[in-house]
Amino acid sequence: MNRIAAWLPTRIDRRVRVIAWVYLAAQILLVGTGGLVRLTSSGLGCPTWPKCTADSVVNTPEMGIHGVIEFGNRMLGVALGLIAIAAFLAVVRLRKERPDLFWIALLAGLGIPAQAVIGGISVLAQLNPYVVGFHFVISVILVSLCTVFVHRVYTGRVQRTLAVPVWYRVLAYVTSGVVFVTILVGILTTGSGPHAGDADAPRTGLDPEILQHVHSWPAYATVALTLVLLIAAFSRALPTQGWALLLLLVEAMQVGVGLIQSNTGLPAGLVGIHMVLSCVLVAVMTALILNLSTPVDARVSPRATNPNLVGRR
């Protein structure tokens, strides 16, 4: 135990940075594999929880590819839990000087078992679309938390000052709210459509065609708001320039994928890409919000004004 304690970081070093990035990437990857479970109708590949079957913890050959996919997703959830533990241990000795990292790691880590329980409830509820949707909402929140974790690892705990006009900050927060609304409507749209995780899984009963149109309204509003953020950032040389541009690019991909999938019968592959891009969108939107302020010493340190989320030390 003493050797393990001695190995734990006492400062932000390369180990902490790597773990932070792996943590964020794993959160997004798990959304992708969760989408694979749903889009291949493997949601009940393991028909019970926490075991895969009443008599087996793991999937059996008789369960076929659906059992492999569902059990594989559960194992990736376990791997993410281990990464969460590694992230917590990486900052546990920094809890006095960096309590922000300690609490973010703890909160995000507690989200992993919560996700496992919600996932189990969704299986026991025969993939109730509202439970499955809530499962995705928690994933989105965890992606945002892990983005904050990466940002704090690189920027440190320093006094910061607002680096944009007040109206710009308000607009950025409004945009983030519209992004969240877009995701919520997208969840309802998917829950009413053909990809519910199993052929016999219940649907919301809502009209998917109408919801597709409703889903597009906040999506286009997000693009319009982002254009304003981008134009203002470049015209005023704000530190959000890079993130506003990246945000618009992700949104363009999202809109493109959304239009193609809605006009081609919702192919599973495109729906999966759409889901992953939603999490990437949340990460970038979070990064833009985090860069609305800069360290107080930005006036004397050019590096502090770097618009990147993770400027080099």
C-alpha positions in Angstrom: 0.0 0.0 0.0 2.8 2.4 0.8 4.4 1.8 -2.6 1.0 2.5 -4.3 0.6 5.7 -2.2 4.1 6.8 -3.1 3.4 6.3 -6.8 0.3 8.5 -6.7 0.9 12.0 -8.3 1.6 14.9 -6.0 1.4 17.4 -8.8 -0.2 17.6 -12.3 2.1 15.6 -14.5 1.9 13.7 -17.7 0.2 10.7 -16.0 -2.7 12.9 -14.8 -3.1 14.6 -18.2 -3.2 11.2 -20.1 -5.7 9.8 -17.6 -7.9 12.9 -18.1 -7.9 12.5 -21.8 -8.5 8.8 -21.7 -11.4 9.4 -19.3 -13.1 11.8 -21.6 -12.5 9.6 -24.7 -13.9 6.5 -22.8 -17.0 8.3 -21.9 -17.7 9.2 -25.5 -16.7 5.6 -26.7 -19.2 4.1 -24.2 -22.0 6.1 -25.8 -20.9 4.7 -29.1 -21.0 1.1 -27.9 -24.3 1.8 -26.1 -25.7 3.0 -29.4 -24.4 -0.2 -31.1 -26.4 -2.2 -28.5 -29.5 -0.2 -29.3 -29.1 -0.1 -33.1 -28.5 -3.8 -33.5 -31.5 -4.7 -31.3 -29.2 -6.2 -28.7 -30.7 -4.3 -25.8 -32.0 -7.5 -24.3 -29.0 -9.6 -25.5 -28.5 -10.1 -21.8 -32.1 -10.4 -20.6 -31.4 -9.7 -17.0 -29.2 -7.7 -14.7 -26.7 -7.7 -13.0 -26.1 -11.2 -14.4 -26.3 -11.7 -18.2 -28.8 -14.5 -17.7 -30.5 -16.0 -14.6 -27.7 -18.6 -14.4 -24.7 -16.9 -16.0 -22.8 -13.8 -15.3 -21.4 -13.8 -18.9 -23.1 -14.3 -22.2 -23.5 -17.9 -23.5 -23.0 -19.1 -27.1 -26.7 -19.8 -27.4 -27.4 -16.0 -27.0 -25.6 -15.3 -30.3 -24.3 -12.0 -31.5 -26.8 -10.0 -29.5 -25.5 -11.5 -26.3 -21.9 -10.7 -27.3 -22.7 -7.1 -28.1 -24.7 -6.4 -24.9 -22.2 -8.2 -22.6 -19.3 -6.4 -24.4 -20.9 -3.1 -23.7 -21.3 -4.0 -20.0 -17.6 -4.9 -19.9 -16.7 -1.6 -21.4 -18.7 0.0 -18.6 -16.5 -1.9 -16.1 -13.4 -0.7 -17.9 -14.7 2.9 -17.7 -15.3 2.3 -14.0 -11.6 1.4 -13.6 -10.6 4.5 -15.5 -12.8 6.5 -13.2 -10.9 5.0 -10.2 -7.6 5.8 -11.8 -8.7 9.4 -12.4 -9.7 9.7 -8.7 -6.5 8.2 -7.5 -4.5 10.5 -9.8 -5.8 13.5 -7.9 -6.5 12.2 -4.4 -3.2 13.4 -3.0 -3.9 16.8 -4.6 -7.2 17.2 -2.7 -5.9 20.1 -0.5 -4.3 22.2 -3.2 -6.6 21.1 -6.0 -10.0 20.4 -4.4 -11.7 21.2 -7.7 -10.1 18.2 -9.4 -10.8 16.0 -6.4 -14.6 16.8 -6.4 -15.0 16.6 -10.2 -13.3 13.2 -10.2 -15.4 12.0 -7.3 -18.7 13.2 -8.9 -17.9 11.8 -12.3 -16.8 8.6 -10.7 -20.1 8.2 -8.8 -21.9 8.6 -12.1 -20.4 5.3 -13.4 -22.2 3.0 -10.9 -25.3 5.2 -11.2 -25.2 4.6 -15.0 -24.9 0.9 -14.4 -27.9 0.8 -12.1 -30.0 2.9 -14.6 -28.8 0.6 -17.4 -29.9 -2.4 -15.3 -33.3 -0.8 -14.7 -33.8 -0.2 -18.4 -33.2 -4.0 -19.1 -35.5 -5.0 -16.3 -38.1 -2.5 -17.7 -37.8 -4.2 -21.1 -36.0 -1.1 -22.5 -38.6 1.5 -21.5 -37.7 4.4 -23.8 -37.8 7.0 -21.1 -35.4 5.0 -18.9 -33.1 4.5 -21.9 -33.4 8.2 -22.6 -32.5 9.1 -19.1 -29.5 6.8 -19.4 -28.3 8.9 -22.3 -28.8 12.2 -20.5 -26.6 11.0 -17.7 -23.9 10.0 -20.3 -24.1 13.6 -21.7 -23.6 15.1 -18.2 -20.6 12.8 -17.6 -19.1 13.8 -20.9 -19.4 17.5 -19.8 -17.9 16.7 -16.4 -14.9 15.0 -18.0 -14.4 17.9 -20.3 -14.3 20.2 -17.2 -11.8 17.8 -15.7 -9.5 18.0 -18.7 -9.7 21.7 -18.8 -8.9 22.1 -15.1 -6.0 19.7 -15.3 -4.3 22.0 -17.9 -5.4 25.5 -16.6 -4.8 25.1 -12.9 -6.7 26.6 -10.1 -6.1 30.3 -10.6 -8.1 33.4 -10.3 -9.9 34.1 -13.6 -11.6 37.1 -15.1 -14.3 37.4 -17.8 -12.6 37.7 -21.2 -15.8 38.4 -23.3 -18.6 40.9 -23.2 -21.4 40.1 -20.8 -23.9 39.8 -23.7 -21.6 37.3 -25.3 -21.5 35.2 -22.1 -25.3 35.3 -21.9 -25.5 34.2 -25.6 -23.1 31.3 -25.0 -25.1 30.0 -22.1 -28.3 30.4 -24.1 -26.7 28.4 -26.9 -25.7 25.7 -24.4 -29.3 25.5 -23.3 -30.6 25.1 -26.8 -28.0 22.4 -27.4 -29.4 20.5 -24.4 -33.0 21.0 -25.7 -31.9 19.6 -29.1 -30.5 16.5 -27.4 -33.6 16.0 -25.3 -35.9 16.2 -28.4 -33.5 13.9 -30.2 -33.8 11.3 -27.4 -37.6 11.5 -27.7 -37.3 11.1 -31.5 -35.2 8.0 -31.2 -37.4 6.5 -28.5 -40.4 6.8 -30.9 -38.6 5.4 -33.9 -37.5 2.0 -35.1 -34.2 1.8 -33.0 -35.6 1.0 -29.6 -33.0 -1.7 -28.7 -35.2 -4.7 -29.3 -38.0 -5.6 -31.8 -40.5 -6.0 -28.9 -39.3 -3.0 -26.9 -42.0 -0.4 -26.1 -42.0 2.9 -27.9 -43.1 6.3 -26.6 -46.2 6.3 -28.8 -45.2 9.7 -30.2 -45.2 10.4 -34.0 -41.6 10.0 -35.1 -42.1 12.0 -38.3 -43.4 15.0 -36.4 -40.6 14.7 -33.8 -38.0 14.7 -36.6 -39.3 18.1 -37.6 -39.5 19.4 -34.0 -36.0 18.1 -33.4 -34.7 20.2 -36.3 -36.0 23.5 -34.9 -33.6 23.8 -31.9 -30.8 22.2 -34.0 -31.1 25.0 -36.6 -31.4 27.6 -33.8 -28.2 26.2 -32.3 -26.4 26.7 -35.7 -27.7 30.3 -35.9 -26.6 31.2 -32.4 -23.2 29.6 -33.0 -22.7 31.7 -36.1 -23.3 34.8 -34.0 -20.8 33.5 -31.4 -18.2 32.8 -34.2 -18.6 36.1 -36.0 -18.4 38.1 -32.7 -15.4 36.0 -31.5 -13.3 36.7 -34.6 -14.4 40.4 -35.0 -13.4 41.1 -31.4 -10.5 38.7 -31.1 -12.1 36.8 -28.2 -10.4 33.7 -26.7 -13.4 31.6 -27.9 -12.5 31.8 -31.6 -11.2 28.3 -32.0 -13.9 26.7 -30.0 -16.7 28.6 -31.8 -15.3 27.5 -35.1 -15.0 23.9 -33.9 -18.5 24.0 -32.5 -19.9 25.2 -35.8 -18.1 22.4 -37.6 -19.5 19.7 -35.3 -23.0 21.2 -35.7 -22.6 21.1 -39.5 -21.7 17.4 -39.4 -24.6 16.8 -37.1 -27.1 18.6 -39.4 -25.6 16.8 -42.4 -25.9 13.3 -40.8 -29.4 14.2 -39.5 -30.7 15.2 -42.9 -29.2 12.1 -44.6 -30.5 9.7 -42.0 -34.0 11.2 -42.1 -34.1 10.9 -45.9 -32.7 7.4 -46.1 -34.9 5.5 -43.6 -32.8 6.0 -40.5 -29.9 3.6 -41.2 -28.4 2.3 -38.0 -24.9 3.4 -38.8 -25.8 7.0 -39.3 -28.0 7.1 -36.2 -25.0 5.8 -34.2 -22.7 8.5 -35.6 -25.4 11.1 -34.8 -25.4 9.9 -31.2 -21.6 10.1 -30.8 -21.5 13.5 -32.4 -24.0 14.6 -29.8 -21.5 13.9 -27.1 -18.7 15.6 -29.1 -21.0 18.6 -29.4 -21.5 18.7 -25.7 -17.8 18.5 -25.0 -17.0 21.3 -27.4 -19.9 23.5 -26.1 -18.6 22.9 -22.6 -15.1 23.9 -23.7 -16.4 27.1 -25.2 -18.2 28.0 -21.9 -15.0 27.3 -20.0 -13.0 29.6 -22.2 -15.3 32.6 -21.6 -12.8 33.6 -18.9 -9.0 33.7 -18.8 -6.4 33.9 -15.9 -6.1 37.3 -14.3 -2.4 37.4 -15.4 -3.5 37.0 -19.1 -2.4 40.5 -19.8 1.2 39.7 -19.0 1.2 36.0 -20.2 0.4 35.5 -23.9 0.0 31.8 -23.3 -2.9 32.5 -20.9 -4.9 33.9 -23.8 -4.6 30.7 -25.9 -8.1 29.9 -27.1 -7.4 26.2 -26.8 -9.0 24.2 -24.0 -5.7 22.6 -23.1 -2.9 25.0 -23.8 0.6 23.5 -23.2 2.4 24.3 -20.0 
